[in-house]
Amino acid sequence: MFASVVVNTTENKKMISIPSRGLIFDHSQYYVLIYKSPSDITIRPVQVLNTVGERSYISEGLTEGEHLIGTQALLIYQELNS
């Protein structure tokens, strides 16, 4: 599952929103998996500004239009790190 969403905050700043299940917390840092192709998956650190329900708002680390892995992200992350 992939998601790319842009949300305007009350401060009139654009912010990226992703499903919270796509976040991985490891070594005191949040990460996401950027998908480009089956052989090109990148682990990237992100800064989470806030989480509301099942949505997390990212302040740094992602750009609009990038594809994230949202299902089974933790299992893929563990395989990439082994």
PALUM-193886 format. One record per residue: residue in one letter; chain; x, y, z of N, C-alpha, C, CB in turn. Coordinates in steps of 0.05 Angstrom, whole numbers, always signed. Each point is the difference from the previous one (the first is absolute). Glycine has a CB too. Layout:
N
VEXKOL residu chaine    nxx    nyy    nzz   caxx   cayy   cazz    cxx    cyy    czz   cbxx   cbyy   cbzz
VEXKOL      a      A      X      Y      Z      X      Y      Z      X      Y      Z      X      Y      Z
...
// end
This chain:
82
VEXKOL residu chaine    nxx    nyy    nzz   caxx   cayy   cazz    cxx    cyy    czz   cbxx   cbyy   cbzz
VEXKOL      m      A    +17    -23     +0    -17    +23     +0    +18    +25     +0    -37    -25    +24
VEXKOL      f      A    +30    +44    -40    +15    +25     -2    -18    +24     +5    +32    -22    -33
VEXKOL      a      A    -20    +43    +44    -16    +24     +5    +17    +25     -2    -30    -27    +30
VEXKOL      s      A    +18    +47    -42    +12    +27     -1    -23    +20     +4    +38    -15    -31
VEXKOL      v      A    -36    +31    +52    -21    +19     +7    +13    +26     +9    -32    -37    +12
VEXKOL      v      A    +20    +59    -20     +9    +26    +10    -22    +13    +16    +31     +6    -40
VEXKOL      v      A    -24     +5    +63    -20    +12    +18     +9    +28     +8    -14    -46    +17
VEXKOL      n      A     -4    +65    -17     +7    +27    +10     -6     +1    +30    -10    +21    -46
VEXKOL      t      A    +29    -11    +62     -5     +3    +28    -12    +27     +6    +39    -31    +10
VEXKOL      t      A    -45    +36    +15    -11    +26     +8    +21    +22     -3    -31    -23    +32
VEXKOL      e      A    +56    +16    -33    +21    +19     -5     +4     +5    -29    +22    -14    +42
VEXKOL      n      A    -39     +3    -59     +1     +2    -29    +26    -11    -12    -30    +40     +4
VEXKOL      k      A    +41    -61     +8    +23    -14     -9     -9    -26    -13    +30    +21    +35
VEXKOL      k      A    -18    -28    -57     -6    -26    -12    +15    -21    +15     -7    +21    -45
VEXKOL      m      A     -6    -44    +49    +12    -21    +15     -9    -27    -13     +1    +28    +43
VEXKOL      i      A    +17    -47    -42     -7    -26    -11    -12    -18    +21    +38     +4    -33
VEXKOL      s      A    -59    -17    +26    -14    -18    +18     +2    -29    -11    -32    +37    +15
VEXKOL      i      A    +39    -56     +3     +3    -28     -8    -16    -17    +20    +46     +9    -21
VEXKOL      p      A    -53    -33    +13    -12    -19    +19    +21     -6    +22    -30    -20    -36
VEXKOL      s      A    +21    +20    +61    +18     -5    +22    +13    -27     -1    -28    +30    +27
VEXKOL      r      A    +14    -50    -39    +11    -27     -1    +25     -1    -18    -46    -18     +8
VEXKOL      g      A    +51    +38    -24    +24     +1    -17    +25    +10    +15    -30     +8    -38
VEXKOL      l      A    +26     +1    +63    +23    +10    +16    +13    -24    +15    -22    +45     +5
VEXKOL      i      A    +48    -43     -3    +16    -20    +15    +16    +16    +20     +3    -33    -39
VEXKOL      f      A     -4    +25    +65    +15    +13    +21    +22    -19     +8    -40    +26    +16
VEXKOL      d      A    +65    -17    -19    +24    -16     +6    +23    +19     +8    -15    -37    -31
VEXKOL      h      A    +29    +30    +52    +23    +16     +9     -8    +29     +5    +31    -31    -25
VEXKOL      s      A    -53    +36    +38    -10    +27     +7     -5    +18    -24    +25     -5    +42
VEXKOL      q      A    -32     -7    -65     -4    +15    -25    -23    -13    -15    +49    +14     -2
VEXKOL      y      A    -65     +2    -12    -20    -11    -18    +12     -3    -28    -37    +22    +27
VEXKOL      y      A    +28    -43    -41     +9     -6    -27    -24     -7    -17    +45    -16    +17
VEXKOL      v      A    -42    +20    -43    -19    -10    -20    +15    -14    -21    -33    +37     +9
VEXKOL      l      A    +19    -54    -25    +13    -14    -22    -10    +13    -26     +2    -43    +27
VEXKOL      i      A    +17    +54    -42     -6    +13    -26     +2    -22    -21    +18    +46    +16
VEXKOL      y      A    -39    -49    -32     -1    -20    -21     +4    +13    -27    -30    -29    +28
VEXKOL      k      A    +50    +20    -43     +4     +8    -28     -4    -23    -19    +32    +35    +15
VEXKOL      s      A    -23    -59     -7     -5    -24    -16     +5    -24    +19    +15    +22    -44
VEXKOL      p      A    -22    -46    +36     +4    -23    +18    +29     -3     +9    -39    -22    -23
VEXKOL      s      A    +57    +31     +7    +29     -2     +8    +11    +26    +11     +5    -35    -35
VEXKOL      d      A    -21    +56    +38     +9    +26     +9    -19    +10    +22    +21    +10    -45
VEXKOL      i      A    -16    -18    +70    -15     +9    +23    +20    +12    +19    -35    -36     -5
VEXKOL      t      A    +29    +61    +13    +19    +15    +17    -12     +5    +27    +19    +22    -40
VEXKOL      i      A     -3    -25    +61     -8     +7    +27     +7    +29     +4     +6    -48    +18
VEXKOL      r      A    -26    +64     -9     +5    +29     +3    -10     +9    +27     -2     +7    -49
VEXKOL      p      A    +18     +8    +65     -9    +12    +25    -19    +23     -6    +43    -14    +23
VEXKOL      v      A    -63    +17     -6    -19    +22     -3     -5    +12    +27    -22    -22    -40
VEXKOL      q      A    +12    +47    +40     -8    +14    +24    -30     +1     +1    +42    +28     +1
VEXKOL      v      A    -54    -40    +19    -29     -1     +3     -8    +24    +17     -2    -50     -4
VEXKOL      l      A    -15    +68     -7    -10    +23    +15    -22     -8    +19    +13    +30    -38
VEXKOL      n      A    -32    -46    +27    -23     -7    +17    -13    -25    -12     -7    +48    +13
VEXKOL      t      A     -7    -63     +3    -16    -23     -8    -28     +4    +10    +40    -31     -1
VEXKOL      v      A    -60    +29    -17    -28     +3     +7    -14    -25    -11     +2    +51     +0
VEXKOL      g      A    -11    -68    +18    -13    -25     -9    +19    -17    -16    -44    +24     +0
VEXKOL      e      A    +37    -30    -24    +16    -18    -17    +17    +16    -20    -34    -35     +5
VEXKOL      r      A    +36    +61     -1    +16    +17    -18    +23    +13    +15    -41     +9    -28
VEXKOL      s      A    +64     -8    +16    +23    +14    +12     +9    +22    -20    +15    -42    +25
VEXKOL      y      A     -8    +65    -13     +8    +23    -16    +30     +3     +2    -44    +23     +8
VEXKOL      i      A    +57    -23    -31    +29     +0     -3    +10    +28     -5     +0    -48    -17
VEXKOL      s      A    +19    +58    +33    +10    +27     -4    +27     +0    -15    -22    +14    +42
VEXKOL      e      A    +36    -36    -42    +26     -2    -14     +5    -29     -9    +18    +39    +26
VEXKOL      g      A     -5    -42    -49     +9    -26     -9    -14    -11    -24    +11     -8    +46
VEXKOL      l      A    -34    +19    -53    -15     -9    -24     -6    +23    -18    -20    -37    +27
VEXKOL      t      A    +17    +31    -52    -10    +20    -19    -26    -10    -13    +48    +16     -9
VEXKOL      e      A    -64     +2     +0    -25     -6    -13     +4    -18    -24    -19    +43    +16
VEXKOL      g      A     +3    -64    -18     +1    -18    -23    +17    -25     +4     -7    +40    -27
VEXKOL      e      A    +21    -42    +49    +16    -25     +5    -19    -22     +8    +40    +27    +13
VEXKOL      h      A    -33    -51    -20    -16    -24     +6    +11    -14    +25    -13     -5    -49
VEXKOL      l      A     -4     +0    +68     +8    -13    +25    -12    -28     +1     +3    +44    +23
VEXKOL      i      A    +11    -62     -9    -11    -26     +6    -15     +3    +26    +37    -25    -24
VEXKOL      g      A    -63    +19    +24    -17     +3    +23     -9    -26    +13    -14    +42    -19
VEXKOL      t      A    +16    -64     +4     -8    -26    +10    +25    -17     +4    -45     +4    -23
VEXKOL      q      A    +46    -16    +47    +23    -18     +7    +27    +15     +0    -26    -38    -20
VEXKOL      a      A    +25    +64    +25    +24    +17     +0    +21    -10    +20    -28    +39    -15
VEXKOL      l      A    +19    -47    +38    +19     -8    +21    +15    -26     -9    -29    +21    +35
VEXKOL      l      A    +15    -40    -46    +12    -24    -10    +21     +5    -22    -42    -25    +12
VEXKOL      i      A    +35    +42    -30    +18     +7    -22    +24    +15    +11    -38     +3    -33
VEXKOL      y      A    +33    +16    +52    +22    +14    +13    +20    -19    +13    -31    +39     +8
VEXKOL      q      A    +20    -58     +7    +18    -20    +13    +16    -16    -20    -32     -3    +38
VEXKOL      e      A    +20     -4    -60    +15    -15    -21    +22    +17    -12    -41    -27     -9
VEXKOL      l      A    +35    +52     +4    +20    +18    -12    +24     +5    +19    -37    +22    -27
VEXKOL      n      A    +32    -23    +53    +21     +4    +20    +14    -25     +8    -26    +38    +15
VEXKOL      s      A    +18    -61    -25    +14    -25     +8    +22     -8    -19    -42    -15    +21
// end
